Amino acid sequence: MVVEAVKNIKEIKEFNDHRLVLRFEDKKLNLRGFVAIHNDNLGPATGGTRMFPYQNEKEALVDVLRLSRAMTYKCALAGVRHGGGKAVIIGNPGKIKNKELLKNYARVINELNGRFHTGEDVGISEDDVQVMLTESKFFIGRKGIAGDPSPYAALSTFYAIKTGIAEVFGSENLENRSVAIKGIGKVGSELMRLTLNEGAKICIADIESARVDATQKKFPKIKTVDTKDIHRQLVDVLSPCALGNDISQENIKEIHARIICGGANNQLTNNEIGDELFQRRILYVPDYVANAGGLINVVDELEKDGYNRDRVLKRIENIKKTLSTIYLLAKQRNQPPFRIADKLAEEIFNGNSHRQS
């Protein structure tokens, strides 16, 4: 196993004063990837481990840099005493993932000796976390304790949609409001259930046709469209719940929704897209605020008094107040909400603000 600092990391555009960026590789197991710690001012870094068939190492490195940075901002506004980190494993989980690979990866995390706690993300399941826990104590999302973070990420996104609806339409009532959800995996499907239960009209899209067919069979009232068309729907809310970079210069002018709010990370290809959405009077709910419920749930395992579900749910509900503050400041300063969120988060993790948790 080779674990080494990434050379010439400062030459990568997405590098943002990261504290540590490591590359790891075990050729025998076809295991390779990166760990990035962006900031640890508030406490040890935390963030999930993603396993994905990246086209090359550069693509994986860019992703881990962006995702770890977003985790710093997410932790700050979620009110938890942690910094931002992330890890990515390069490869198709359906082809190369096995217990030996997971255990060897866990040993990589052990070398950081508590600077980074990690757990479930795309391509890594709750069961995988339990396997890695046999080799390392630095994994969170223990079965029977915090467990799968997905339902909690969906819950916080649901609350964020309601605050967005209230901001744009004057009431958080979802009855007869329309929501287009891209990606109906664990987060997207739970978000669909929550919004359906409140009377919303739902449109879905997913790259897995079998998943779409099964969902429509179970919920015959929902509308299904191709993933290439989901952003074009005439809906109140567009909810990206798959991977990042969904909102780009190529599709922004095709978006008719009044609100963009989803569970995916890094939904915008760049900040200029967010500025353009603001100019077009489309409310973009900062993704790292909206989807923070999953983080809030799993890091609660690290609290001194142990996991407390009531505290988790209270912190997740508090996201509604955080977003209301962001919207108020955005109106007062005539700035996009995501830029206000960034500034508030930076004040917190740079030590210029004190936030109760």
N, C-alpha and C positions, 0 to 999 in steps of 0.2 A: 504494500500500500504506500502510495506517495501522497503526502500532504504538504503543500507548499504555498507561499504567498504568490499571488498573481503578479507577474512582472509587468512593468510599464502600465500599471492600472490607471494612473492619472491621465493617460492619453485617451482613455475611453470617455466619450462625451457624457455618458450617464453617471460617471463617477462624481460623487457629491460629498467630498470630505469623509468618506467611509472610514471607519476605524480599522476594519480588518476585512480583507477579501482573500479567501483561500481557494485553491484548486485541489481536488483529490482525485485519485485514480487507482484502481486495482484492475489491471488488465485481465487477470485470470477470471474475474467475476463479471467483466464488462461493466464495471462500476466506475463512473466518473461524473464530476459535477463541480459545483461551487457553493461555498458558504460566504455570506456577506453580512457583516455587522455594520449598520449605518451609524448608529448613535446609541450611547448607553448612559447619557447624563442622568436620566430618571431612574435607572436601574439596569439590571442585566437585560440583554436583548432577547426578544422573542419573536417568533414568526414561523409559519408552517414550512414544511418540506414539500416541494412540488416535483413530481416525476413526469417528464414530458418528452416526446421524441423531437427535440430541437433539431433543426437542420444542421447546426454546427455549434462549436463552443462559443463563438462570438455572440450568437443569438441567445444562448443560455446565460452568458455573462451579463449581457445587457438586461435581460429579464431579472436576474437576481439583484442587480444594482437598483433597478427601478422599484422592485417589490420591497426590498429591504428599506429603502428610503420612505416609501409609503407607510410601512409599519411604524416607523418613528412617529409620523404625524398621527397615525391611527391611535397609537398608545397614548399620546399626549392628550388628544381630545376625548378619548374614552375614559380618562381619569385613572389609569392604572400606572403603577410605578415600574415601568419597563421601557426599554428602548427598542429600536427596530432592527430586526434581522430577518434573513430568509436563506433558504437553501434550495438548490435545484439539483436533481439527478437527471442526467441525460439518457433518454431511452424510453422505449414503449413499455409501459408497465405490464401490458398483456403478454409481452414476449420475454422480457429478461428479469422481471421481478421475481425473487424467491427469498426464502428465509435467510440463506447464507449472505446474499447481497444486502439485505436489510440489516443484519447483525453487524456486518463489516462497516456499513454506513454509520451505524450507531457508535461504533468505536471511533470514527472520525469526530463525532460530536463530543465524545468523552475527552478528546484532546483539548477542547476549549475549556474544560473544567468549570462549567457553570456560567461562562460568559454568554452562552446562548442556549435557550430552551426552545425546543421545536416540537412539531406534531403534524397533524393531518393537513393536507392540501390536495390539490388536483393530482390524481394518480397514486395517492397514499391514503389507505383506509384506516378506520378505527382498529381493525384487526392487525394491520401492519404496525401500528403504534405499539400494540401489546407485545408483538415480537421484538421490537427494538428496545422496549423497556427491560427485556431480559438481559440486555447488554449495557444499558445506560439509564441512569436515573434522571437524565436531562430531557426526557420526553413528557409532554403533557397531552391530556385527552385520554385519561385512564378509563377503561371500561368500568361502568358502575359508579364513577365519580363524575367528572365533567363529560367524558365520552365524546361522541360525535359533535363537533361545533356547528354543523350545517343548520340544524333547526334554529339555533340562536342567531346565526347570521341572517337567516330568513326573517326572523322576528324583528330584528333591528331594521332591516330593509323595509319591512311592512310598516313599521312606525314612521320611517323616513318618508315613505310614499304618502302616508296620511298627513304628515306635516307639509309636504309639498303640495298636496291637494288643497289643504287649508290656506296655504300661502297664495296660491294662484286663483282658487275658486271661492275662497271665503269660508269653507266648511270642510272638515276632514271626512265627511260622510262619503263612503265609496260606492253607495248604491247607485247603479247605472253608470258609474264611471268606467272608462275602458282602459285596460292595461295590456300591453304587448310584451310578453316575456320571451327573451331569447336565451335558450338554454334551460332545459327542465331536468337538470340533474338534482342532486339532493337539496341544494338551496332553492333553485328555481321551482321545483315541484312543490316544496313546502310553502313558498311565497304564493304560488298559484292557489293552493288550498286556502291560505289565510285571506287572500283577496276575494276569492269566490264566496267564502263564508260571509263576507260583508256585502255581497250583492254586486260585485264588480263584473263587468263583461270582459272575458279573457280571450286573448289571442296568443298562441304559442308557436315556437319554432325550435327545432333541435336538429343537429346533424345526424342523430340516431333515429332513423325512420321507425324502427320497432318501438322505441320509447314513445314517440309521438302517437303511433297507432294505439298503444296500450293506454296512454293517457286519455285519448279521445274516446276510447271505448268505455273507460271508467267515468269520464265527465263529458257526455255527448253534447253539452251546450257550448263547449269552448270551440273557438275557431282555430284552424291550423293553417300555417303558410310556410313557404320555403324560407330558409335562413337568409337568403339573399334579398327577401322582400319584407322581413319583419320590421325593419326600421322605417319603411315607407307607409306603414299603416296609419289610418286616421284615428288616432287614439289620444286619450288624455295623458297617458304615461307610457314611455318606452323604458323597459326594464332589462338592461343587459345583465345576464346572469351566467354567461359562459366565460370565455377568456377575455383578456384585455384588448386594448387598441380597437374597440368596436366603432368609436365615433371618430371619423377622419375627414380630411378635406374632400375625399372622394364622395362621401355620402351625406355630409352635413346639410346640404341644400335639399335633400330628399326627405328630411325628417319633418313630420307634421305635428308630432306630439308637443304638448305645452310643457311637459316635465320629463326629464331623464333621471331615473333613479333605479339602480339595480344592485345586485350582490357581487358583481365582478369587480376585480381590482384593476386599476389603471385603465379606465374605460376610454379616456381621451388619448389620441396619439401624441398630442402635445398641448401645452397650455394655451396656445393661440386658438385652438379649437374651442376651448372654454370661453375665451373672450368673444369669439364670434357667436357662440350660443347666447351669450348675454346680450349682445347687440341685436340678436333676432328675437329677444324676449322669450327665450326658452330657459326654464329653470333647470339648471344642472345641479343636482344634489351631490355634493362631494362624496365620491364613492367610499373613501376610507372612513368617513363618518357613518354613512348609511349601513355599511356591512360589518361594523365593529362588534356586533353581538357575538360572533364566533370567537374572536379574540378575548372578549370580556369573560366568556364562559370558561375557556381552557386555562387562562392565566390565574383564575381564581383558585386553582389547585395549589398555587405557589404562595397564597396568603398564609400568614403565620398561624392563623386559627383553622386552617384547612378550608376545603371547598364549602361554600354556602350558597345554595341555589337562590334563596331570597335576595341576597346581596347581588347576585348576578342579574336577576330579573329587574331589580331596582336600577342598577347601572345601565342596563339596556334601555329601560324606559326613559332614563335621563337624557338619552340621545335626542329625544323630542325637544327638550329645553335647549340643548346645545344648538340644534338646528334653528330654533326660533331666534336665538341670539345672533347666529350667523346671518340670518335673513334680515334682521333689524339693522345690523351694522352695514350690510350690503346696501340697503336702501339709503341709509344715512350718508354713506360715502360714495354711492353710485358706482359700486364695484361688483364684479362677479362674486357670488357666494364662495366659490372654491378658492379665490384669492384671499378672501377674509378668513376662511378656515385655515389656510396655510399660515397666515400671519399669527392667528391665535395659537396654533400649535407650536410655531417657532418661539413665541414668547414663553410658552410653557417649558419646552425642553431646553431652551437656552437660559432658563433661570430668571426670566424677567416677569414671571407671573406665578401665582400660587393657585393651584386648583385642588379643591376638596375631592376626595375619592371615597 
